[in-house]
């Protein structure tokens, strides 16, 4: 990701689009997606229980898809 500066803006945009509503009112005061949403997405991508870390290549492919879309 750090070697693809063209995706930085897309990553920040997606971070805020996927953030839990009202994130600024709850600690840790970061625009993070809800854990349930992340678990659901990981299950749909990798199967199983969703308790895996996403592959960097998959994250880059997702951001490239978002940027092209």
mmCIF file as Biopython writes it, N, C-alpha, C and O atoms, coordinates in Angstrom:
data_model
#
loop_
_atom_site.group_PDB
_atom_site.id
_atom_site.type_symbol
_atom_site.label_atom_id
_atom_site.label_alt_id
_atom_site.label_comp_id
_atom_site.label_asym_id
_atom_site.label_entity_id
_atom_site.label_seq_id
_atom_site.pdbx_PDB_ins_code
_atom_site.Cartn_x
_atom_site.Cartn_y
_atom_site.Cartn_z
_atom_site.occupancy
_atom_site.B_iso_or_equiv
_atom_site.auth_seq_id
_atom_site.auth_asym_id
_atom_site.pdbx_PDB_model_num
ATOM 1   N N  . UNK A ? 1  ? 0.824   -1.190  0.000   1.0 0.0 1  A 1 
ATOM 2   C CA . UNK A ? 1  ? 0.000   0.000   0.000   1.0 0.0 1  A 1 
ATOM 3   C C  . UNK A ? 1  ? 0.866   1.249   0.000   1.0 0.0 1  A 1 
ATOM 4   O O  . UNK A ? 1  ? 0.573   2.203   -0.721  1.0 0.0 1  A 1 
ATOM 5   N N  . UNK A ? 2  ? 1.924   1.259   0.796   1.0 0.0 2  A 1 
ATOM 6   C CA . UNK A ? 2  ? 2.774   2.438   0.889   1.0 0.0 2  A 1 
ATOM 7   C C  . UNK A ? 2  ? 3.492   2.726   -0.428  1.0 0.0 2  A 1 
ATOM 8   O O  . UNK A ? 2  ? 3.884   3.863   -0.687  1.0 0.0 2  A 1 
ATOM 9   N N  . UNK A ? 3  ? 3.662   1.707   -1.249  1.0 0.0 3  A 1 
ATOM 10  C CA . UNK A ? 3  ? 4.348   1.912   -2.519  1.0 0.0 3  A 1 
ATOM 11  C C  . UNK A ? 3  ? 3.363   2.282   -3.631  1.0 0.0 3  A 1 
ATOM 12  O O  . UNK A ? 3  ? 3.764   2.409   -4.788  1.0 0.0 3  A 1 
ATOM 13  N N  . UNK A ? 4  ? 2.093   2.454   -3.302  1.0 0.0 4  A 1 
ATOM 14  C CA . UNK A ? 4  ? 1.075   2.835   -4.283  1.0 0.0 4  A 1 
ATOM 15  C C  . UNK A ? 4  ? 0.381   4.123   -3.844  1.0 0.0 4  A 1 
ATOM 16  O O  . UNK A ? 4  ? -0.771  4.087   -3.411  1.0 0.0 4  A 1 
ATOM 17  N N  . UNK A ? 5  ? 1.071   5.257   -3.951  1.0 0.0 5  A 1 
ATOM 18  C CA . UNK A ? 5  ? 0.479   6.516   -3.494  1.0 0.0 5  A 1 
ATOM 19  C C  . UNK A ? 5  ? -0.803  6.884   -4.231  1.0 0.0 5  A 1 
ATOM 20  O O  . UNK A ? 5  ? -1.608  7.652   -3.704  1.0 0.0 5  A 1 
ATOM 21  N N  . UNK A ? 6  ? -1.012  6.361   -5.425  1.0 0.0 6  A 1 
ATOM 22  C CA . UNK A ? 6  ? -2.247  6.655   -6.155  1.0 0.0 6  A 1 
ATOM 23  C C  . UNK A ? 6  ? -3.474  6.103   -5.424  1.0 0.0 6  A 1 
ATOM 24  O O  . UNK A ? 6  ? -4.593  6.550   -5.674  1.0 0.0 6  A 1 
ATOM 25  N N  . UNK A ? 7  ? -3.274  5.145   -4.530  1.0 0.0 7  A 1 
ATOM 26  C CA . UNK A ? 7  ? -4.394  4.544   -3.806  1.0 0.0 7  A 1 
ATOM 27  C C  . UNK A ? 7  ? -4.619  5.172   -2.430  1.0 0.0 7  A 1 
ATOM 28  O O  . UNK A ? 7  ? -5.588  4.824   -1.755  1.0 0.0 7  A 1 
ATOM 29  N N  . UNK A ? 8  ? -3.764  6.072   -2.005  1.0 0.0 8  A 1 
ATOM 30  C CA . UNK A ? 8  ? -3.893  6.652   -0.671  1.0 0.0 8  A 1 
ATOM 31  C C  . UNK A ? 8  ? -5.210  7.399   -0.518  1.0 0.0 8  A 1 
ATOM 32  O O  . UNK A ? 8  ? -5.912  7.220   0.478   1.0 0.0 8  A 1 
ATOM 33  N N  . UNK A ? 9  ? -5.547  8.225   -1.484  1.0 0.0 9  A 1 
ATOM 34  C CA . UNK A ? 9  ? -6.804  8.974   -1.423  1.0 0.0 9  A 1 
ATOM 35  C C  . UNK A ? 9  ? -8.005  8.049   -1.414  1.0 0.0 9  A 1 
ATOM 36  O O  . UNK A ? 9  ? -8.974  8.286   -0.693  1.0 0.0 9  A 1 
ATOM 37  N N  . UNK A ? 10 ? -7.943  7.000   -2.211  1.0 0.0 10 A 1 
ATOM 38  C CA . UNK A ? 10 ? -9.018  6.017   -2.249  1.0 0.0 10 A 1 
ATOM 39  C C  . UNK A ? 10 ? -9.149  5.319   -0.901  1.0 0.0 10 A 1 
ATOM 40  O O  . UNK A ? 10 ? -10.261 5.082   -0.431  1.0 0.0 10 A 1 
ATOM 41  N N  . UNK A ? 11 ? -8.026  4.992   -0.280  1.0 0.0 11 A 1 
ATOM 42  C CA . UNK A ? 11 ? -8.052  4.321   1.024   1.0 0.0 11 A 1 
ATOM 43  C C  . UNK A ? 11 ? -8.688  5.214   2.084   1.0 0.0 11 A 1 
ATOM 44  O O  . UNK A ? 11 ? -9.487  4.736   2.889   1.0 0.0 11 A 1 
ATOM 45  N N  . UNK A ? 12 ? -8.351  6.490   2.098   1.0 0.0 12 A 1 
ATOM 46  C CA . UNK A ? 12 ? -8.931  7.410   3.081   1.0 0.0 12 A 1 
ATOM 47  C C  . UNK A ? 12 ? -10.431 7.576   2.820   1.0 0.0 12 A 1 
ATOM 48  O O  . UNK A ? 12 ? -11.229 7.588   3.757   1.0 0.0 12 A 1 
ATOM 49  N N  . UNK A ? 13 ? -10.805 7.703   1.566   1.0 0.0 13 A 1 
ATOM 50  C CA . UNK A ? 13 ? -12.227 7.823   1.220   1.0 0.0 13 A 1 
ATOM 51  C C  . UNK A ? 13 ? -12.998 6.596   1.687   1.0 0.0 13 A 1 
ATOM 52  O O  . UNK A ? 13 ? -14.065 6.728   2.286   1.0 0.0 13 A 1 
ATOM 53  N N  . UNK A ? 14 ? -12.473 5.411   1.421   1.0 0.0 14 A 1 
ATOM 54  C CA . UNK A ? 14 ? -13.153 4.182   1.833   1.0 0.0 14 A 1 
ATOM 55  C C  . UNK A ? 14 ? -13.218 4.061   3.346   1.0 0.0 14 A 1 
ATOM 56  O O  . UNK A ? 14 ? -14.206 3.569   3.892   1.0 0.0 14 A 1 
ATOM 57  N N  . UNK A ? 15 ? -12.177 4.504   4.019   1.0 0.0 15 A 1 
ATOM 58  C CA . UNK A ? 15 ? -12.171 4.468   5.478   1.0 0.0 15 A 1 
ATOM 59  C C  . UNK A ? 15 ? -13.354 5.254   6.036   1.0 0.0 15 A 1 
ATOM 60  O O  . UNK A ? 15 ? -14.041 4.778   6.941   1.0 0.0 15 A 1 
ATOM 61  N N  . UNK A ? 16 ? -13.597 6.448   5.508   1.0 0.0 16 A 1 
ATOM 62  C CA . UNK A ? 16 ? -14.703 7.263   5.996   1.0 0.0 16 A 1 
ATOM 63  C C  . UNK A ? 16 ? -16.056 6.750   5.511   1.0 0.0 16 A 1 
ATOM 64  O O  . UNK A ? 16 ? -17.053 6.890   6.220   1.0 0.0 16 A 1 
ATOM 65  N N  . UNK A ? 17 ? -16.111 6.162   4.326   1.0 0.0 17 A 1 
ATOM 66  C CA . UNK A ? 17 ? -17.386 5.614   3.836   1.0 0.0 17 A 1 
ATOM 67  C C  . UNK A ? 17 ? -17.824 4.400   4.648   1.0 0.0 17 A 1 
ATOM 68  O O  . UNK A ? 17 ? -19.019 4.193   4.858   1.0 0.0 17 A 1 
ATOM 69  N N  . UNK A ? 18 ? -16.878 3.606   5.099   1.0 0.0 18 A 1 
ATOM 70  C CA . UNK A ? 18 ? -17.202 2.384   5.830   1.0 0.0 18 A 1 
ATOM 71  C C  . UNK A ? 18 ? -17.248 2.590   7.341   1.0 0.0 18 A 1 
ATOM 72  O O  . UNK A ? 18 ? -17.594 1.670   8.082   1.0 0.0 18 A 1 
ATOM 73  N N  . UNK A ? 19 ? -16.904 3.781   7.798   1.0 0.0 19 A 1 
ATOM 74  C CA . UNK A ? 19 ? -16.857 4.040   9.240   1.0 0.0 19 A 1 
ATOM 75  C C  . UNK A ? 19 ? -18.238 3.903   9.870   1.0 0.0 19 A 1 
ATOM 76  O O  . UNK A ? 19 ? -19.255 4.215   9.252   1.0 0.0 19 A 1 
ATOM 77  N N  . UNK A ? 20 ? -18.250 3.435   11.103  1.0 0.0 20 A 1 
ATOM 78  C CA . UNK A ? 20 ? -19.479 3.320   11.866  1.0 0.0 20 A 1 
ATOM 79  C C  . UNK A ? 20 ? -20.054 4.719   12.085  1.0 0.0 20 A 1 
ATOM 80  O O  . UNK A ? 20 ? -19.323 5.629   12.475  1.0 0.0 20 A 1 
ATOM 81  N N  . UNK A ? 21 ? -21.350 4.901   11.841  1.0 0.0 21 A 1 
ATOM 82  C CA . UNK A ? 21 ? -21.949 6.226   12.081  1.0 0.0 21 A 1 
ATOM 83  C C  . UNK A ? 21 ? -21.698 6.694   13.517  1.0 0.0 21 A 1 
ATOM 84  O O  . UNK A ? 21 ? -21.798 5.915   14.465  1.0 0.0 21 A 1 
ATOM 85  N N  . UNK A ? 22 ? -21.375 7.966   13.655  1.0 0.0 22 A 1 
ATOM 86  C CA . UNK A ? 22 ? -21.110 8.538   14.970  1.0 0.0 22 A 1 
ATOM 87  C C  . UNK A ? 22 ? -19.785 8.120   15.564  1.0 0.0 22 A 1 
ATOM 88  O O  . UNK A ? 22 ? -19.620 8.166   16.784  1.0 0.0 22 A 1 
ATOM 89  N N  . UNK A ? 23 ? -18.837 7.715   14.742  1.0 0.0 23 A 1 
ATOM 90  C CA . UNK A ? 23 ? -17.547 7.222   15.243  1.0 0.0 23 A 1 
ATOM 91  C C  . UNK A ? 23 ? -16.826 8.256   16.096  1.0 0.0 23 A 1 
ATOM 92  O O  . UNK A ? 23 ? -16.053 7.896   16.983  1.0 0.0 23 A 1 
ATOM 93  N N  . UNK A ? 24 ? -17.071 9.543   15.836  1.0 0.0 24 A 1 
ATOM 94  C CA . UNK A ? 24 ? -16.364 10.604  16.568  1.0 0.0 24 A 1 
ATOM 95  C C  . UNK A ? 24 ? -16.849 10.748  18.013  1.0 0.0 24 A 1 
ATOM 96  O O  . UNK A ? 24 ? -16.227 11.450  18.809  1.0 0.0 24 A 1 
ATOM 97  N N  . UNK A ? 25 ? -17.972 10.077  18.354  1.0 0.0 25 A 1 
ATOM 98  C CA . UNK A ? 25 ? -18.518 10.174  19.709  1.0 0.0 25 A 1 
ATOM 99  C C  . UNK A ? 25 ? -18.046 9.056   20.626  1.0 0.0 25 A 1 
ATOM 100 O O  . UNK A ? 25 ? -18.285 9.107   21.833  1.0 0.0 25 A 1 
ATOM 101 N N  . UNK A ? 26 ? -17.382 8.047   20.075  1.0 0.0 26 A 1 
ATOM 102 C CA . UNK A ? 26 ? -16.983 6.879   20.871  1.0 0.0 26 A 1 
ATOM 103 C C  . UNK A ? 26 ? -15.485 6.625   20.731  1.0 0.0 26 A 1 
ATOM 104 O O  . UNK A ? 26 ? -14.905 6.747   19.652  1.0 0.0 26 A 1 
ATOM 105 N N  . UNK A ? 27 ? -14.886 6.270   21.860  1.0 0.0 27 A 1 
ATOM 106 C CA . UNK A ? 27 ? -13.474 5.892   21.827  1.0 0.0 27 A 1 
ATOM 107 C C  . UNK A ? 27 ? -13.345 4.651   20.959  1.0 0.0 27 A 1 
ATOM 108 O O  . UNK A ? 27 ? -14.218 3.785   21.019  1.0 0.0 27 A 1 
ATOM 109 N N  . UNK A ? 28 ? -12.340 4.532   20.190  1.0 0.0 28 A 1 
ATOM 110 C CA . UNK A ? 28 ? -11.070 5.249   20.143  1.0 0.0 28 A 1 
ATOM 111 C C  . UNK A ? 28 ? -11.088 6.478   19.234  1.0 0.0 28 A 1 
ATOM 112 O O  . UNK A ? 28 ? -10.019 6.959   18.859  1.0 0.0 28 A 1 
ATOM 113 N N  . UNK A ? 29 ? -12.265 7.009   18.861  1.0 0.0 29 A 1 
ATOM 114 C CA . UNK A ? 29 ? -12.392 8.231   18.071  1.0 0.0 29 A 1 
ATOM 115 C C  . UNK A ? 29 ? -11.682 8.117   16.721  1.0 0.0 29 A 1 
ATOM 116 O O  . UNK A ? 29 ? -11.042 9.060   16.256  1.0 0.0 29 A 1 
ATOM 117 N N  . UNK A ? 30 ? -11.811 6.948   16.110  1.0 0.0 30 A 1 
ATOM 118 C CA . UNK A ? 30 ? -11.239 6.691   14.783  1.0 0.0 30 A 1 
ATOM 119 C C  . UNK A ? 30 ? -12.355 6.242   13.845  1.0 0.0 30 A 1 
ATOM 120 O O  . UNK A ? 30 ? -13.280 5.553   14.275  1.0 0.0 30 A 1 
ATOM 121 N N  . UNK A ? 31 ? -12.280 6.620   12.574  1.0 0.0 31 A 1 
ATOM 122 C CA . UNK A ? 31 ? -13.323 6.223   11.622  1.0 0.0 31 A 1 
ATOM 123 C C  . UNK A ? 31 ? -13.147 4.773   11.159  1.0 0.0 31 A 1 
ATOM 124 O O  . UNK A ? 31 ? -12.759 4.517   10.019  1.0 0.0 31 A 1 
ATOM 125 N N  . UNK A ? 32 ? -13.436 3.835   12.055  1.0 0.0 32 A 1 
ATOM 126 C CA . UNK A ? 32 ? -13.261 2.422   11.740  1.0 0.0 32 A 1 
ATOM 127 C C  . UNK A ? 32 ? -14.605 1.772   11.420  1.0 0.0 32 A 1 
ATOM 128 O O  . UNK A ? 32 ? -15.628 2.151   11.990  1.0 0.0 32 A 1 
ATOM 129 N N  . UNK A ? 33 ? -14.606 0.797   10.513  1.0 0.0 33 A 1 
ATOM 130 C CA . UNK A ? 33 ? -15.839 0.045   10.266  1.0 0.0 33 A 1 
ATOM 131 C C  . UNK A ? 33 ? -16.204 -0.791  11.494  1.0 0.0 33 A 1 
ATOM 132 O O  . UNK A ? 33 ? -15.351 -1.091  12.329  1.0 0.0 33 A 1 
ATOM 133 N N  . UNK A ? 34 ? -17.463 -1.157  11.590  1.0 0.0 34 A 1 
ATOM 134 C CA . UNK A ? 34 ? -17.878 -1.970  12.731  1.0 0.0 34 A 1 
ATOM 135 C C  . UNK A ? 34 ? -17.233 -3.352  12.634  1.0 0.0 34 A 1 
ATOM 136 O O  . UNK A ? 34 ? -17.032 -3.866  11.534  1.0 0.0 34 A 1 
ATOM 137 N N  . UNK A ? 35 ? -16.913 -3.943  13.760  1.0 0.0 35 A 1 
ATOM 138 C CA . UNK A ? 35 ? -16.315 -5.286  13.751  1.0 0.0 35 A 1 
ATOM 139 C C  . UNK A ? 35 ? -17.225 -6.321  13.089  1.0 0.0 35 A 1 
ATOM 140 O O  . UNK A ? 35 ? -16.739 -7.241  12.433  1.0 0.0 35 A 1 
ATOM 141 N N  . UNK A ? 36 ? -18.541 -6.177  13.257  1.0 0.0 36 A 1 
ATOM 142 C CA . UNK A ? 36 ? -19.473 -7.110  12.617  1.0 0.0 36 A 1 
ATOM 143 C C  . UNK A ? 36 ? -19.399 -7.016  11.103  1.0 0.0 36 A 1 
ATOM 144 O O  . UNK A ? 36 ? -19.425 -8.036  10.414  1.0 0.0 36 A 1 
ATOM 145 N N  . UNK A ? 37 ? -19.306 -5.797  10.579  1.0 0.0 37 A 1 
ATOM 146 C CA . UNK A ? 37 ? -19.194 -5.618  9.133   1.0 0.0 37 A 1 
ATOM 147 C C  . UNK A ? 37 ? -17.892 -6.229  8.622   1.0 0.0 37 A 1 
ATOM 148 O O  . UNK A ? 37 ? -17.888 -6.935  7.614   1.0 0.0 37 A 1 
ATOM 149 N N  . UNK A ? 38 ? -16.800 -5.961  9.309   1.0 0.0 38 A 1 
ATOM 150 C CA . UNK A ? 38 ? -15.514 -6.525  8.886   1.0 0.0 38 A 1 
ATOM 151 C C  . UNK A ? 38 ? -15.535 -8.048  8.905   1.0 0.0 38 A 1 
ATOM 152 O O  . UNK A ? 38 ? -15.045 -8.692  7.977   1.0 0.0 38 A 1 
ATOM 153 N N  . UNK A ? 39 ? -16.104 -8.626  9.965   1.0 0.0 39 A 1 
ATOM 154 C CA . UNK A ? 39 ? -16.196 -10.082 10.053  1.0 0.0 39 A 1 
ATOM 155 C C  . UNK A ? 39 ? -17.026 -10.638 8.890   1.0 0.0 39 A 1 
ATOM 156 O O  . UNK A ? 39 ? -16.647 -11.637 8.280   1.0 0.0 39 A 1 
ATOM 157 N N  . UNK A ? 40 ? -18.151 -9.993  8.586   1.0 0.0 40 A 1 
ATOM 158 C CA . UNK A ? 40 ? -18.999 -10.416 7.468   1.0 0.0 40 A 1 
ATOM 159 C C  . UNK A ? 40 ? -18.220 -10.380 6.155   1.0 0.0 40 A 1 
ATOM 160 O O  . UNK A ? 40 ? -18.267 -11.334 5.380   1.0 0.0 40 A 1 
ATOM 161 N N  . UNK A ? 41 ? -17.503 -9.284  5.904   1.0 0.0 41 A 1 
ATOM 162 C CA . UNK A ? 41 ? -16.742 -9.177  4.657   1.0 0.0 41 A 1 
ATOM 163 C C  . UNK A ? 41 ? -15.648 -10.236 4.578   1.0 0.0 41 A 1 
ATOM 164 O O  . UNK A ? 41 ? -15.412 -10.801 3.510   1.0 0.0 41 A 1 
ATOM 165 N N  . UNK A ? 42 ? -14.976 -10.511 5.700   1.0 0.0 42 A 1 
ATOM 166 C CA . UNK A ? 42 ? -13.915 -11.523 5.699   1.0 0.0 42 A 1 
ATOM 167 C C  . UNK A ? 42 ? -14.491 -12.914 5.481   1.0 0.0 42 A 1 
ATOM 168 O O  . UNK A ? 42 ? -13.860 -13.745 4.827   1.0 0.0 42 A 1 
ATOM 169 N N  . UNK A ? 43 ? -15.682 -13.182 6.020   1.0 0.0 43 A 1 
ATOM 170 C CA . UNK A ? 43 ? -16.321 -14.479 5.780   1.0 0.0 43 A 1 
ATOM 171 C C  . UNK A ? 43 ? -16.685 -14.613 4.308   1.0 0.0 43 A 1 
ATOM 172 O O  . UNK A ? 43 ? -16.492 -15.678 3.721   1.0 0.0 43 A 1 
ATOM 173 N N  . UNK A ? 44 ? -17.211 -13.543 3.697   1.0 0.0 44 A 1 
ATOM 174 C CA . UNK A ? 44 ? -17.589 -13.636 2.286   1.0 0.0 44 A 1 
ATOM 175 C C  . UNK A ? 44 ? -16.380 -13.757 1.372   1.0 0.0 44 A 1 
ATOM 176 O O  . UNK A ? 44 ? -16.488 -14.304 0.275   1.0 0.0 44 A 1 
ATOM 177 N N  . UNK A ? 45 ? -15.236 -13.257 1.807   1.0 0.0 45 A 1 
ATOM 178 C CA . UNK A ? 45 ? -14.026 -13.357 0.978   1.0 0.0 45 A 1 
ATOM 179 C C  . UNK A ? 45 ? -13.312 -14.685 1.195   1.0 0.0 45 A 1 
ATOM 180 O O  . UNK A ? 45 ? -12.992 -15.389 0.236   1.0 0.0 45 A 1 
ATOM 181 N N  . UNK A ? 46 ? -13.061 -15.027 2.466   1.0 0.0 46 A 1 
ATOM 182 C CA . UNK A ? 46 ? -12.212 -16.170 2.780   1.0 0.0 46 A 1 
ATOM 183 C C  . UNK A ? 46 ? -12.962 -17.385 3.311   1.0 0.0 46 A 1 
ATOM 184 O O  . UNK A ? 46 ? -12.384 -18.467 3.416   1.0 0.0 46 A 1 
ATOM 185 N N  . UNK A ? 47 ? -14.233 -17.227 3.646   1.0 0.0 47 A 1 
ATOM 186 C CA . UNK A ? 47 ? -14.975 -18.338 4.237   1.0 0.0 47 A 1 
ATOM 187 C C  . UNK A ? 47 ? -14.605 -18.529 5.695   1.0 0.0 47 A 1 
ATOM 188 O O  . UNK A ? 47 ? -13.899 -17.704 6.275   1.0 0.0 47 A 1 
ATOM 189 N N  . UNK A ? 48 ? -15.073 -19.601 6.281   1.0 0.0 48 A 1 
ATOM 190 C CA . UNK A ? 48 ? -14.747 -19.879 7.679   1.0 0.0 48 A 1 
ATOM 191 C C  . UNK A ? 48 ? -15.478 -18.954 8.628   1.0 0.0 48 A 1 
ATOM 192 O O  . UNK A ? 48 ? -16.636 -18.603 8.401   1.0 0.0 48 A 1 
ATOM 193 N N  . UNK A ? 49 ? -14.806 -18.564 9.680   1.0 0.0 49 A 1 
ATOM 194 C CA . UNK A ? 49 ? -15.430 -17.744 10.712  1.0 0.0 49 A 1 
ATOM 195 C C  . UNK A ? 49 ? -15.122 -16.260 10.548  1.0 0.0 49 A 1 
ATOM 196 O O  . UNK A ? 49 ? -15.684 -15.435 11.268  1.0 0.0 49 A 1 
ATOM 197 N N  . UNK A ? 50 ? -14.253 -15.911 9.631   1.0 0.0 50 A 1 
ATOM 198 C CA . UNK A ? 50 ? -13.887 -14.514 9.438   1.0 0.0 50 A 1 
ATOM 199 C C  . UNK A ? 50 ? -12.805 -14.038 10.384  1.0 0.0 50 A 1 
ATOM 200 O O  . UNK A ? 50 ? -12.539 -12.839 10.464  1.0 0.0 50 A 1 
ATOM 201 N N  . UNK A ? 51 ? -12.177 -14.953 11.099  1.0 0.0 51 A 1 
ATOM 202 C CA . UNK A ? 51 ? -11.117 -14.588 12.050  1.0 0.0 51 A 1 
ATOM 203 C C  . UNK A ? 51 ? -9.745  -14.703 11.406  1.0 0.0 51 A 1 
ATOM 204 O O  . UNK A ? 51 ? -8.846  -15.355 11.937  1.0 0.0 51 A 1 
ATOM 205 N N  . UNK A ? 52 ? -9.598  -14.061 10.258  1.0 0.0 52 A 1 
ATOM 206 C CA . UNK A ? 52 ? -8.321  -14.078 9.539   1.0 0.0 52 A 1 
ATOM 207 C C  . UNK A ? 52 ? -7.937  -12.637 9.206   1.0 0.0 52 A 1 
ATOM 208 O O  . UNK A ? 52 ? -8.791  -11.751 9.172   1.0 0.0 52 A 1 
ATOM 209 N N  . UNK A ? 53 ? -6.673  -12.416 8.968   1.0 0.0 53 A 1 
ATOM 210 C CA . UNK A ? 53 ? -6.214  -11.115 8.505   1.0 0.0 53 A 1 
ATOM 211 C C  . UNK A ? 53 ? -6.281  -11.103 6.984   1.0 0.0 53 A 1 
ATOM 212 O O  . UNK A ? 53 ? -5.875  -12.070 6.340   1.0 0.0 53 A 1 
ATOM 213 N N  . UNK A ? 54 ? -6.790  -10.019 6.402   1.0 0.0 54 A 1 
ATOM 214 C CA . UNK A ? 54 ? -6.873  -9.977  4.938   1.0 0.0 54 A 1 
ATOM 215 C C  . UNK A ? 54 ? -5.486  -9.934  4.309   1.0 0.0 54 A 1 
ATOM 216 O O  . UNK A ? 54 ? -4.541  -9.389  4.880   1.0 0.0 54 A 1 
ATOM 217 N N  . UNK A ? 55 ? -5.389  -10.513 3.141   1.0 0.0 55 A 1 
ATOM 218 C CA . UNK A ? 55 ? -4.139  -10.487 2.382   1.0 0.0 55 A 1 
ATOM 219 C C  . UNK A ? 55 ? -3.918  -9.076  1.838   1.0 0.0 55 A 1 
ATOM 220 O O  . UNK A ? 55 ? -4.872  -8.413  1.430   1.0 0.0 55 A 1 
ATOM 221 N N  . UNK A ? 56 ? -2.688  -8.621  1.831   1.0 0.0 56 A 1 
ATOM 222 C CA . UNK A ? 56 ? -2.357  -7.292  1.314   1.0 0.0 56 A 1 
ATOM 223 C C  . UNK A ? 56 ? -2.760  -7.181  -0.155  1.0 0.0 56 A 1 
ATOM 224 O O  . UNK A ? 56 ? -3.292  -6.154  -0.578  1.0 0.0 56 A 1 
ATOM 225 N N  . UNK A ? 57 ? -2.511  -8.225  -0.926  1.0 0.0 57 A 1 
ATOM 226 C CA . UNK A ? 57 ? -2.869  -8.209  -2.351  1.0 0.0 57 A 1 
ATOM 227 C C  . UNK A ? 57 ? -4.380  -8.046  -2.532  1.0 0.0 57 A 1 
ATOM 228 O O  . UNK A ? 57 ? -4.819  -7.375  -3.466  1.0 0.0 57 A 1 
ATOM 229 N N  . UNK A ? 58 ? -5.174  -8.648  -1.655  1.0 0.0 58 A 1 
ATOM 230 C CA . UNK A ? 58 ? -6.630  -8.505  -1.729  1.0 0.0 58 A 1 
ATOM 231 C C  . UNK A ? 58 ? -7.063  -7.084  -1.397  1.0 0.0 58 A 1 
ATOM 232 O O  . UNK A ? 58 ? -7.968  -6.545  -2.035  1.0 0.0 58 A 1 
ATOM 233 N N  . UNK A ? 59 ? -6.432  -6.481  -0.415  1.0 0.0 59 A 1 
ATOM 234 C CA . UNK A ? 59 ? -6.736  -5.097  -0.051  1.0 0.0 59 A 1 
ATOM 235 C C  . UNK A ? 59 ? -6.394  -4.154  -1.200  1.0 0.0 59 A 1 
ATOM 236 O O  . UNK A ? 59 ? -7.172  -3.252  -1.513  1.0 0.0 59 A 1 
ATOM 237 N N  . UNK A ? 60 ? -5.258  -4.350  -1.820  1.0 0.0 60 A 1 
ATOM 238 C CA . UNK A ? 60 ? -4.861  -3.514  -2.950  1.0 0.0 60 A 1 
ATOM 239 C C  . UNK A ? 60 ? -5.824  -3.705  -4.115  1.0 0.0 60 A 1 
ATOM 240 O O  . UNK A ? 60 ? -6.213  -2.732  -4.762  1.0 0.0 60 A 1 
ATOM 241 N N  . UNK A ? 61 ? -6.213  -4.950  -4.390  1.0 0.0 61 A 1 
ATOM 242 C CA . UNK A ? 61 ? -7.172  -5.207  -5.459  1.0 0.0 61 A 1 
ATOM 243 C C  . UNK A ? 61 ? -8.507  -4.523  -5.175  1.0 0.0 61 A 1 
ATOM 244 O O  . UNK A ? 61 ? -9.129  -3.974  -6.084  1.0 0.0 61 A 1 
ATOM 245 N N  . UNK A ? 62 ? -8.950  -4.553  -3.913  1.0 0.0 62 A 1 
ATOM 246 C CA . UNK A ? 62 ? -10.198 -3.889  -3.527  1.0 0.0 62 A 1 
ATOM 247 C C  . UNK A ? 62 ? -10.097 -2.383  -3.747  1.0 0.0 62 A 1 
ATOM 248 O O  . UNK A ? 62 ? -11.011 -1.778  -4.307  1.0 0.0 62 A 1 
ATOM 249 N N  . UNK A ? 63 ? -8.994  -1.771  -3.312  1.0 0.0 63 A 1 
ATOM 250 C CA . UNK A ? 63 ? -8.830  -0.332  -3.479  1.0 0.0 63 A 1 
ATOM 251 C C  . UNK A ? 63 ? -8.721  0.055   -4.950  1.0 0.0 63 A 1 
ATOM 252 O O  . UNK A ? 63 ? -9.233  1.101   -5.348  1.0 0.0 63 A 1 
ATOM 253 N N  . UNK A ? 64 ? -8.071  -0.760  -5.753  1.0 0.0 64 A 1 
ATOM 254 C CA . UNK A ? 64 ? -8.006  -0.493  -7.188  1.0 0.0 64 A 1 
ATOM 255 C C  . UNK A ? 64 ? -9.394  -0.582  -7.810  1.0 0.0 64 A 1 
ATOM 256 O O  . UNK A ? 64 ? -9.742  0.215   -8.680  1.0 0.0 64 A 1 
ATOM 257 N N  . UNK A ? 65 ? -10.192 -1.564  -7.359  1.0 0.0 65 A 1 
ATOM 258 C CA . UNK A ? 65 ? -11.559 -1.689  -7.843  1.0 0.0 65 A 1 
ATOM 259 C C  . UNK A ? 65 ? -12.386 -0.453  -7.459  1.0 0.0 65 A 1 
ATOM 260 O O  . UNK A ? 65 ? -13.131 0.080   -8.281  1.0 0.0 65 A 1 
ATOM 261 N N  . UNK A ? 66 ? -12.249 -0.003  -6.206  1.0 0.0 66 A 1 
ATOM 262 C CA . UNK A ? 66 ? -12.972 1.192   -5.753  1.0 0.0 66 A 1 
ATOM 263 C C  . UNK A ? 66 ? -12.575 2.415   -6.569  1.0 0.0 66 A 1 
ATOM 264 O O  . UNK A ? 66 ? -13.424 3.221   -6.950  1.0 0.0 66 A 1 
ATOM 265 N N  . UNK A ? 67 ? -11.309 2.544   -6.827  1.0 0.0 67 A 1 
ATOM 266 C CA . UNK A ? 67 ? -10.805 3.692   -7.583  1.0 0.0 67 A 1 
ATOM 267 C C  . UNK A ? 67 ? -11.333 3.669   -9.010  1.0 0.0 67 A 1 
ATOM 268 O O  . UNK A ? 67 ? -11.689 4.718   -9.546  1.0 0.0 67 A 1 
ATOM 269 N N  . UNK A ? 68 ? -11.392 2.511   -9.632  1.0 0.0 68 A 1 
ATOM 270 C CA . UNK A ? 68 ? -11.884 2.402   -11.000 1.0 0.0 68 A 1 
ATOM 271 C C  . UNK A ? 68 ? -13.404 2.586   -11.065 1.0 0.0 68 A 1 
ATOM 272 O O  . UNK A ? 68 ? -13.931 3.076   -12.063 1.0 0.0 68 A 1 
ATOM 273 N N  . UNK A ? 69 ? -14.085 2.202   -10.027 1.0 0.0 69 A 1 
ATOM 274 C CA . UNK A ? 69 ? -15.535 2.284   -9.984  1.0 0.0 69 A 1 
ATOM 275 C C  . UNK A ? 69 ? -15.957 3.707   -9.877  1.0 0.0 69 A 1 
ATOM 276 O O  . UNK A ? 69 ? -17.153 3.993   -9.827  1.0 0.0 69 A 1 
#
